[in-house]
Structure formats: structure tokens, C-alpha cells
């Protein structure tokens, strides 16, 4: 099955957002006499940032077209302030209105769609969970989350200590450089600072002390979501490793991996953005297989 694409614009709080709908051929402008299936499920790609609708190495373009060729309707779009959309750039934890507008835009252009899955990589996955926490929109029936972003000073430091410095300390080359004076004092100081940050700091929201940290809101959005969740993690990615650290250190996350509708898939050698054709294809196939069970 081949695909076709349509550029759309839609309103978000008085600003114009730009998106691309990818879907099977024969859907746009179909009449009652056109022999095409009636779609009921669509997918919206939540772009991680700062990024626009094409994605790194055109990842979102390729994903949307692969899914559309298999019969899935996909919308990828630019937040306000990104790509061709108007207004000022905003952070991933301030795009709930943009996501809500995209949901309505997809349904307006494909009225038969009743169920929508959100697909997000990095802070796009975080934005999807924050949206579910804030809005609890019944139109969202599935979440596909890839390498979710939970960055804090403490979590980054702990990940670096566990996955970088520990590995370095096991290398003979490191000790030879240390005793020969070739390891700079700044490097040793960096290790000590990371150890202190990793084990001596709790995750807090310094900017908004009266608001729950975004990581907590993500976890709450995860646990209150009743639909199926697909979690895809890269084995060669510090963001994914940092995400997994949260399950050991933050009590609010401990139940998330035991979510009754969770499917977890690990791609052992993949980098953060699944940057080569093989990993990109794996992600598309995993997403399609998961969607086919809706």
C-alpha cells in the first residue's frame, strides 16, 4: 500500500500551526463510491525539541510514511515557535494546547478517527505524558514512548557515574594516565562533583517550588493512563539509561514498569534517535505491530 500526504494549518490559541498528514492512498477527497477502508485510529507524532516536524535525519518523515503505507493515518506538526508555525518557541512542558489542537486537527481532516495514539521521542515522550496528566483526554487511547526525558542534575550525575566513570575506572589506561599525571585535575574534580550530585541531591523543582516537578507529573500521567503503552528504549543512549535510573531512585516511578498495559521493547545497540536505517525500520515495525493490536 502506498501513501499520500497533505499539508494543513490549524489554530492554537490564535496562532497558526503547520502539519503534514500522511495516510494511505485514496483517503483524501474520497467519495462514498470510493473503495477505501474507514479509519478509526490515528497517530500523532509529538516532536522532541528543539526540532521541527521532519525530525533528526528525517526520522519522523520516514516513520509517518511507513505507517501510512501500512494503513495508519499519521499527523506530524510544528509546535508554536518551531518550523513554520507562528509565535515564540516554548519548552516541552508547555505544549499541552499545541497537542490538543493537533488532535482536533487530525479528527477534523479525518472525521472517522475516534482513537488516537501519541508517539514521542525524548522530551516528546515527556510532553505526551505531561499532556495526559494535565488533560486526561478520552480521545487518547495509546502512548508510544521512546527514550523519555527525565533530566535533572542528580539523575544525569548518577548516570554518568554509573555508566561512564565506573567503566573508566576499570580501564588500565586510565590508571596509567592518573599516575603519570596525564589525567587533569579538572577531570578528577568532575568525578567528585558528579558523585556528590548523584548521591547528595534530591530532585526538586527550583523554578516553581509550588508545582510538582515535571518528572513527578510524567509518572502520574503514566499511572493514571488506562490505555496501552509501548515503551521503546535504546541500549546505547544515556537518556534511556537515565530514565531507567528513576525507577530505582524515585518512589513515584516504581509502579510504572508494572503498568498493566505496558509493552516494553529494548533495542540493544540503538542510539538516542535510532539514527540508521536498520534501527529506524525496527522502530516503525514495533510501532505498527503495537498499533495493530488496538
C-alpha positions in Angstrom: 0.0 0.0 0.0 1.3 3.4 -0.9 0.8 6.7 0.9 -0.1 10.3 0.1 0.4 13.5 2.1 -1.4 16.7 2.8 -0.2 19.9 4.4 -2.6 21.6 6.8 -2.7 24.6 9.0 -4.7 24.8 12.2 -5.3 27.2 15.1 -3.8 27.1 18.5 -4.6 30.0 20.9 -4.8 32.4 18.0 -1.6 31.1 16.3 -1.2 29.1 13.1 0.4 25.6 13.4 1.6 23.7 10.4 1.4 20.0 10.0 1.5 17.1 7.5 -1.0 14.3 7.4 0.4 11.0 5.9 -2.2 8.4 5.1 -3.0 5.6 2.7 -3.8 6.5 -0.9 -7.4 7.1 -1.7 -8.4 8.7 1.6 -8.1 12.4 0.7 -11.2 13.6 -1.1 -12.7 10.1 -1.1 -16.4 9.9 -2.0 -19.0 7.4 -0.9 -18.3 5.4 -4.1 -14.6 5.2 -3.4 -13.5 1.7 -2.2 -11.4 2.7 0.8 -11.5 1.5 4.4 -12.9 3.8 7.1 -10.1 4.7 9.5 -10.9 4.8 13.3 -7.4 5.1 14.7 -4.7 7.7 14.0 -1.3 8.6 15.4 0.2 12.0 16.2 3.9 12.4 16.4 5.0 14.6 19.3 8.2 16.3 18.2 11.1 16.4 20.7 13.0 19.6 20.8 14.3 21.9 19.7 13.1 20.1 16.5 10.5 20.5 13.8 8.2 18.1 12.1 10.8 16.3 9.9 12.9 15.2 12.9 16.5 14.3 13.1 17.7 12.7 9.9 14.1 12.9 8.6 13.1 10.3 11.2 9.5 11.5 11.6 9.0 11.7 7.8 10.2 8.1 7.3 8.1 6.9 10.3 4.9 8.6 9.1 5.3 7.3 5.6 6.0 3.8 6.7 2.9 3.7 8.9 0.7 5.4 6.3 1.9 2.8 3.7 0.6 0.2 6.2 -2.8 1.8 6.6 -2.3 4.2 9.6 -3.1 7.9 9.5 -0.3 10.0 10.9 0.0 13.7 11.8 3.3 15.3 12.4 3.3 19.0 13.2 5.3 22.0 14.4 4.7 23.5 17.9 4.2 27.2 18.2 7.5 28.8 17.6 9.1 25.9 15.7 9.4 25.2 12.0 6.7 27.0 10.1 4.4 27.6 13.0 4.0 31.1 14.4 4.7 32.6 17.8 7.6 32.1 20.2 9.5 28.9 21.0 8.2 27.1 24.1 9.5 24.2 26.2 8.3 20.6 26.1 6.4 21.2 29.4 4.3 24.0 27.9 2.8 22.5 24.8 -0.5 21.0 26.1 -2.5 23.4 24.0 -0.5 22.6 20.9 -1.1 18.8 21.3 -4.8 19.4 21.9 -5.0 21.5 18.8 -3.3 18.8 16.8 -5.7 16.1 18.0 -8.6 18.2 16.9 -7.0 19.0 13.5 -6.4 15.3 12.8 -10.1 14.5 13.6 -11.3 17.4 11.5 -9.4 16.3 8.5 -10.2 12.6 9.0 -13.6 12.7 10.8 -13.9 8.9 11.2 -10.9 8.8 13.6 -12.1 8.3 17.1 -9.0 6.8 18.8 -5.6 8.5 18.8 -2.2 7.3 19.9 0.6 9.8 20.8 4.1 8.9 19.7 7.0 10.8 21.3 10.8 10.6 21.4 12.9 12.1 24.2 11.1 15.2 25.6 8.3 14.5 23.0 7.6 11.4 25.1 7.7 13.6 28.2 5.3 16.0 26.6 2.9 13.2 25.8 2.8 12.1 29.5 2.5 15.6 30.7 -0.4 16.1 28.4 -2.1 13.0 29.8 -1.5 14.2 33.3 -3.0 17.7 32.6 -5.9 16.9 30.3 -7.0 13.3 30.6 -8.3 13.4 27.1 -10.5 10.4 26.3 -9.5 10.6 22.6 -6.0 9.4 23.5 -6.2 5.6 23.7 -2.5 4.7 23.4 1.0 6.1 24.1 4.2 5.2 22.3 7.2 6.5 24.4 10.8 6.3 23.2 13.7 7.2 25.5 11.7 9.6 27.7 13.5 12.7 29.0 13.6 12.9 32.9 16.8 15.1 33.1 17.8 16.6 36.4 21.3 17.5 37.8 21.2 14.5 40.1 19.9 11.9 37.6 22.5 13.0 35.0 25.3 12.8 37.5 24.3 9.4 38.7 24.0 8.1 35.2 27.5 9.4 34.3 29.0 7.9 37.5 27.4 4.5 36.9 27.8 4.2 33.1 30.9 6.3 32.3 33.2 6.8 35.3 32.7 3.3 36.6 33.8 2.0 33.2 36.7 4.3 33.0 37.9 3.2 36.5 38.1 -0.4 35.2 40.4 0.6 32.4 44.2 0.1 32.8 44.8 3.1 30.5 43.0 5.4 33.0 45.2 4.4 35.9 48.4 4.7 33.9 47.3 8.3 32.9 46.4 9.0 36.5 49.8 8.0 38.0 51.7 9.7 35.2 49.9 12.9 35.8 48.1 13.0 32.4 44.7 13.0 34.0 43.8 16.6 34.6 42.8 17.8 38.0 39.6 19.2 36.4 38.6 15.6 35.3 39.1 14.2 38.8 37.2 17.2 40.2 34.4 16.5 37.7 34.1 12.9 39.0 33.9 14.1 42.6 31.3 16.7 41.8 29.2 14.1 39.9 29.4 11.7 42.9 28.2 14.4 45.2 25.4 15.5 42.9 24.4 11.9 42.3 24.0 10.8 45.9 23.6 14.1 47.7 20.8 15.9 45.9 17.1 15.2 45.7 15.1 16.1 42.6 13.3 19.4 43.2 11.6 22.0 41.0 13.8 25.0 41.7 11.9 27.4 39.4 8.4 26.6 40.6 8.6 25.3 44.2 4.8 25.2 44.4 4.4 22.9 41.4 5.3 19.3 41.2 8.5 18.5 39.3 7.8 17.6 35.7 9.2 14.1 36.3 6.6 13.5 39.0 3.8 14.7 36.7 5.1 12.4 34.0 4.9 9.4 36.3 1.4 10.4 37.5 0.2 10.8 33.9 1.7 7.3 33.1 -0.1 5.6 36.0 -3.5 7.3 35.5 -3.5 6.4 31.8 -5.6 3.3 31.2 -4.8 2.6 27.6 -1.9 0.5 26.1 1.6 2.0 26.5 4.6 1.0 24.3 8.0 1.8 25.7 11.0 1.6 23.4 14.5 2.1 24.9 17.8 2.4 23.2 20.7 0.4 24.7 23.3 2.9 23.6 21.8 6.1 25.0 22.4 8.0 28.2 18.9 9.5 28.2 17.4 6.0 28.3 19.8 4.9 31.0 19.0 8.0 33.0 15.3 7.2 32.6 15.8 3.7 34.0 17.7 5.1 37.0 14.5 6.9 38.0 12.8 3.6 38.7 15.4 2.9 41.4 15.5 6.3 43.0 12.1 7.9 42.7 9.2 6.2 44.5 6.6 7.7 42.2 8.1 5.8 39.3 8.3 2.4 40.9 4.9 1.2 39.7 5.3 2.5 36.2 7.1 -0.6 34.8 4.4 -2.8 36.3 1.6 -0.9 34.5 -0.9 -3.5 33.4 -1.0 -2.4 29.7 2.7 -1.8 29.2 4.7 -3.3 26.4 8.5 -2.7 26.7 10.9 -3.2 23.8 14.7 -2.7 24.1 16.9 -2.2 21.0 20.3 -3.0 22.5 22.7 -1.2 20.2 20.5 1.7 19.1 21.5 5.3 19.7 19.2 8.0 21.0 17.4 8.9 17.7 17.7 5.4 16.1 19.8 7.1 13.5 20.5 4.4 10.9 18.0 2.8 8.5 18.0 -0.5 10.5 17.0 1.0 13.8 14.6 3.4 12.2 12.9 0.4 10.5 12.8 -1.5 13.8 11.0 1.4 15.4 8.5 1.6 12.6 7.8 -2.2 12.8 7.4 -2.2 16.5 5.1 0.8 16.4 3.0 -0.8 13.6 2.8 -4.2 15.4 1.7 -2.4 18.6 -0.9 -0.3 16.8 -2.3 -3.4 15.1 -3.5 -4.7 18.5 -5.7 -1.7 19.1 
